[in-house]
Structure formats: C-alpha cells, structure tokens
Amino acid sequence: MKDPSPQPEETQQAPAPARRKKSVPVRAWQRMLSGRRLDLLDPSPLDVEIEDIAHGLARVARWNGQTSGSNIFSVAQHSLLVERLSRRSHPDLDPRWRLCVLLHDAPEYVIGDMISPFKAVLGGDYKAVEARLLSAISIRFSLPTVWPAPLVKIVKASDHAAAFFEATRLAGFAAEEAKAFFGRPARLDAAAEKDYLTPWEAETAKMRFLKRFEELKP
C-alpha cells in the first residue's frame, strides 16, 4: 500500500542564464580599390569614383556569364554598346544625356548584374538600393537625380536593342525568341557589330569605358 503522506517535490536546477551575444554592426559598405568605402544604405556621391565604376563594370558579366567567347561580355562593354546605339537612333542627343546613357547600369559595379528572371524572383527590394546608388552617381557627375522621361525612353530602347544583339550573337537565342523578349532589332553597321559584340578583355573594356566617359563628361 502506497504511503498517502505528501512527498517532497523534486528540486529542479534552474537553467543557466543565456549568454548575451555581442551585437556586431552589419557591414553595409564596400571597400573600393580607390580606398573609398561606399555605403549601400546611404551612398555618398563623395565616395563615387569613375575609376572604381569602370574597373568594376569591366569585370561584371552580362547574362550570368552564359556567353560565347574567351572573355566575359562585361557590363562596361554593354554600356558602350547601348551608348553607341543611342547615338545612331538620336544623333543630336545632348552629351550630358549621352553620359546618362553610358552610366545607366553604373550601380552594377556594386550590386552586380542580376538577370531579369532572378529580379522577378527577388521582387522589388533591390530597386531601392539601385535607385540610391544611381542618384549618388548622378550627383557625383553633375547629372540630374531624376532623369527626364524622354531620356529614360531612349535608354530603355537602346538597352533592349543591345540585349537583342547580345542574345542572338553571344547568348544562344534564336532571332524570333529574342525579338519576343527585346523587340525588333536596331540597325548597326557590320564593323561596329563586330567590334562591340566581340567580348573584350577586362582592361580593354575598362579603358574604353573611361575614354568615352572623358569625351562626354561636362
């Protein structure tokens, strides 16, 4: 027969207090080769250098690197192709607007070139970072932070035209498939097409980008 008298409760050892983790600040800046530290959350125009932009863009691959040739097809080379196409379609475009065209993908020297399918997966958050960077870059080079609608239209049209050429010449797209994504192809003379659609070495892309920047800057 069990003893009906109350039994003492088992004592339990109190859990050890959780150790507090030291809060480590999140690093939201990138150190550039120039020595600048560019803050992605609050980019300062004072930390933007054209040498860093040219160096970075010449080493960022378009199409996630899925292009033919011994070298990557870089964002720097793409930017020059877009600016060349804008000259053909709008020969009287102001040099300051041409500089905007050249710099339209400049934020990618920090955030890289995300392909459109990946952007669709991520949603729109990256756009805020991209917009802040482009605004800082624009201020640094005496360009408006808000580009006029006609200029944006020219940039988009030239960008799509460049994408059509890149898709069909380098990325394995059939012409009809590329046309469905990027619209009707623009005209580009044979010599320019051969030059701008033969992937350059990184240093060549960098130097040609810098040269065109110097020709266009205010």
C-alpha positions as a printed Julia matrix, in Angstrom:
218×3 Matrix{Float64}:
  0.0    0.0     0.0
  1.34   3.44   -1.01
  2.17   5.98    1.66
 -0.59   8.64    1.45
  1.57  11.31    3.04
  2.69  14.08    0.68
  6.08  13.55   -0.89
  8.62  16.36   -1.29
  8.69  17.81   -4.77
 11.75  17.05   -6.83
 14.01  20.01   -6.98
 14.96  21.12  -10.46
 18.08  23.04  -11.27
 17.35  26.46  -12.72
 18.55  26.81  -16.29
 21.73  28.78  -16.7
 21.11  32.3   -17.94
 21.53  32.63  -21.69
 24.73  34.29  -22.73
 24.2   37.62  -24.33
 25.66  37.83  -27.78
 27.64  40.9   -28.51
 25.84  42.91  -31.15
 28.0   43.15  -34.25
 27.12  46.01  -36.57
 26.12  44.9   -40.04
 28.63  45.95  -42.67
 26.69  47.64  -45.44
 29.61  49.22  -47.25
 32.08  48.01  -49.82
 35.71  48.99  -49.92
 36.82  50.01  -53.38
 40.31  49.77  -54.86
 40.5   53.56  -54.69
 40.2   53.25  -50.92
 36.66  54.64  -50.83
 34.06  52.93  -48.66
 30.71  53.1   -50.4
 27.71  52.69  -48.1
 24.92  50.78  -49.87
 22.25  52.05  -47.47
 23.24  55.7   -47.74
 25.7   56.1   -50.63
 27.57  59.4   -50.68
 28.49  61.0   -54.03
 31.85  61.81  -52.43
 32.64  58.08  -52.33
 31.92  57.54  -56.03
 34.95  57.36  -58.35
 34.77  56.74  -62.08
 37.88  54.51  -61.9
 36.06  52.21  -59.47
 32.97  52.15  -61.69
 34.95  51.34  -64.84
 37.06  48.71  -63.07
 34.03  47.01  -61.56
 31.8   47.07  -64.65
 34.61  45.65  -66.79
 34.62  42.59  -64.52
 30.87  42.06  -64.16
 29.49  39.54  -66.66
 26.29  40.06  -68.6
 23.94  37.06  -68.98
 25.4   35.45  -65.84
 28.48  34.64  -67.91
 26.5   32.41  -70.28
 28.0   33.91  -73.43
 30.34  32.58  -76.07
 33.94  33.71  -76.42
 37.17  33.54  -74.43
 36.25  36.6   -72.35
 33.09  37.52  -70.49
 30.81  40.06  -72.13
 31.05  42.75  -69.49
 28.6   45.4   -68.33
 31.19  48.01  -69.33
 31.14  46.75  -72.92
 27.34  46.53  -72.85
 27.16  50.16  -71.64
 29.32  51.3   -74.52
 27.16  49.35  -76.98
 24.0   50.95  -75.56
 25.53  54.42  -75.85
 26.62  53.67  -79.44
 23.09  52.56  -80.35
 21.62  55.71  -78.78
 23.92  57.81  -80.97
 22.63  56.06  -84.05
 18.97  56.48  -83.14
 19.34  60.02  -81.72
 22.37  61.69  -83.33
 21.51  65.09  -81.82
 21.29  63.88  -78.22
 22.97  66.24  -75.76
 26.36  64.98  -74.46
 25.1   65.11  -70.86
 22.27  62.76  -71.8
 24.77  60.53  -73.61
 26.69  60.35  -70.35
 23.49  59.25  -68.6
 23.12  56.5   -71.2
 26.72  55.38  -70.61
 26.13  55.29  -66.84
 22.67  53.69  -66.93
 24.0   50.43  -65.42
 26.69  52.04  -63.25
 25.15  50.79  -59.95
 26.08  47.29  -61.05
 29.72  47.98  -60.16
 28.47  47.49  -56.59
 25.45  45.18  -56.82
 26.39  43.13  -59.89
 24.24  42.36  -62.91
 21.19  40.4   -61.82
 19.48  38.67  -64.71
 15.8   39.5   -65.25
 14.49  36.08  -64.11
 16.33  36.48  -60.79
 14.96  40.01  -60.35
 11.48  38.57  -60.8
 12.16  36.06  -58.0
 13.55  38.72  -55.63
 10.79  41.23  -56.11
 11.3   44.99  -55.98
 13.53  45.48  -52.92
 16.72  45.64  -54.95
 15.32  48.6   -56.92
 15.54  50.91  -53.92
 19.24  50.11  -53.47
 19.83  50.54  -57.2
 17.99  53.89  -57.25
 20.01  55.26  -54.33
 23.26  54.28  -56.0
 22.26  55.8   -59.34
 21.23  59.01  -57.58
 24.62  59.28  -55.85
 26.43  58.55  -59.13
 24.36  61.17  -60.95
 25.11  63.84  -58.35
 28.82  62.97  -58.43
 28.99  63.67  -62.16
 26.68  66.72  -62.23
 23.73  64.87  -63.72
 20.09  65.15  -62.58
 18.98  62.68  -59.94
 15.67  62.26  -61.79
 16.18  61.64  -65.48
 13.56  63.14  -67.84
 11.04  60.72  -69.3
 12.24  61.12  -72.94
 15.79  60.21  -71.85
 14.55  57.16  -69.92
 12.69  56.07  -73.05
 15.87  56.38  -75.14
 17.88  54.41  -72.58
 15.31  51.61  -72.49
 15.04  51.39  -76.27
 18.83  51.32  -76.72
 19.2   48.83  -73.86
 16.66  46.48  -75.46
 18.39  46.82  -78.82
 21.73  45.93  -77.25
 20.14  42.97  -75.47
 18.78  41.68  -78.79
 22.26  41.74  -80.36
 23.87  40.15  -77.3
 21.18  37.47  -77.06
 21.46  36.42  -80.7
 25.22  36.86  -81.21
 26.52  35.68  -77.86
 23.87  34.02  -75.64
 22.4   31.4   -77.97
 18.94  32.93  -78.59
 17.14  32.45  -81.9
 16.18  35.72  -83.6
 12.43  35.2   -83.15
 12.87  34.31  -79.49
 15.0   37.4   -78.85
 12.5   39.57  -80.73
  9.72  38.36  -78.42
 11.7   39.46  -75.35
 13.51  42.58  -76.59
 11.56  43.86  -79.58
 12.61  44.41  -83.15
 16.38  44.65  -83.67
 18.02  48.01  -84.26
 20.4   48.71  -87.11
 24.12  48.51  -86.5
 26.76  48.59  -89.21
 28.86  45.46  -89.69
 32.12  46.97  -88.41
 30.52  48.27  -85.22
 28.69  44.99  -84.67
 31.91  43.01  -84.96
 33.73  45.37  -82.61
 31.11  45.81  -79.9
 29.93  42.18  -79.93
 33.34  40.55  -79.69
 33.94  40.25  -75.93
 36.91  42.36  -74.85
 39.47  41.68  -72.17
 38.64  43.38  -68.87
 41.37  46.01  -69.15
 40.27  46.91  -72.67
 36.67  47.31  -71.54
 37.78  49.47  -68.61
 39.97  51.77  -70.68
 37.4   52.2   -73.45
 34.73  53.0   -70.87
 36.97  55.61  -69.23
 37.87  57.12  -72.6
 34.21  57.54  -73.57
 33.43  58.99  -70.14
 36.14  61.63  -70.59
 34.73  62.53  -74.01
 31.23  63.04  -72.61
 31.68  64.48  -69.12
 30.55  68.1   -68.58
